[in-house]
């Protein structure tokens, strides 16, 4: 919340008058803190949403795509004020409305000529904060491996793709050794997926507030064949359509985009969710596309036309995962509300079965024979299995073998023998589907560092 400088508060208290308002507004004490609290997250130097930065006076005078953000001496003509007040849309900051008295201080500063006092002090403080953040990030990176946010087995079961920081790491499923590292990403890779025929691998992510990207490799020689861009924000999920070259993606910009994987051209854009789209999955026959969103719903679409055929709303929080059963008869959904549900595709009005969990369910995978579901969560225990027929545990994993932190990704091997789980601690754990025993723990890329 914006607060007046202490000196002004004391003067008001002592005089009982508001004549102090005639004193010039201090950029260092009032304007810089206001901008840092409400605007810098999306409009910082090097992180300019709409090409607009407001980290200093020069940046505001330069402005963004729509022109200068301030006009000294003319607050009413300044785009910054117009967007803050909602005169121009969308109102800023998103999804909130600032009190008019806070905006009035900014208006007065602009009308006074938008002068910067103690600018060097503000600049030094910001540079110090940047240096500290960089040092903390470097320390974190050196102390621990990056989180594992997605996993995918190649259809032949011989290779596991692991989503890491700025790279996809390929692991030999039999030995746990690193085969190759596929780089080129700007930030954390959020999703990986082998195509159903095993000929291609897709990895997706992006830069927050700036755009998303999909990188595609062919799996024979691991040459990168395509980089697809089009999302306005980070991509959280990708899914290949069976018996087709199409690939679907979705993420923070609330859009689902279906692409021609061969050309990289968009085929259609689906705008059916009102919030972040966390997850996508195609049915085994390629006829349906399912999605899950932070708007608490899952939706099902006709994959050929893009028309929505069902909306599922049993969850009380963000839907984090959707997964079709191997026989294509059921759809499982998992949520931040700690619940999981299984829906019969022939009748999607109500789930036929629900499962309780101990924390937000981030990961979900069917066993290839369709007899069970394996889920990873933010609770303890963080990795559990459920029999499809009754919801009972398939196996009990010992506490000593359980992942030590939140599980974000789960994948079952195509040979129906093992299951992989990875998450916040950056460790990939492989378990036996038969008895739940831990077969090995791997730090992806650690053997080649």
Buried (B, 14 or more C-beta within 10 A) or exposed (E): EBEBBEEBEEBBEEEEEEEBEEEEBBBBBBBBBBBBBBBBEBBBEEBBBEEBBBBBBEBBEBBBEEEBBBBBEEBEEBBBBBBBBEEEEEBBBEEEEBEEEBBEBBBBBBBBEBBBEBBEEBBEBBEEEEEEEEEEEEEEEEEEBBBBBBBBBBBEBBBBBBBBBBBBBBBBBEEBEBBBBBEBBBBBBBBBBBBBEBBBBBBBBBBBBBBBBBBBBBBEEBEBEBEBEBBBBBBBBBBBBBEBBBBBBBBBBBBBBBBBBEEBEEBEEBEBBEBBBBBBBBBBEBBBBBBBBBBBBBBBBEBEEBEBBBEBEBBEEBBBBBBBBBEBBBBBBBBBBBBBBBBBBEEBEEBEBEBEBEBBBBBBBBBBEBBBBBBBBBBBBBBBBBBBEEBEEBBEBEEEBBBEBBBBBBBBBBEBBBBBBBBBBBBBBBBBBEEBEBBEBBBBBBEEE
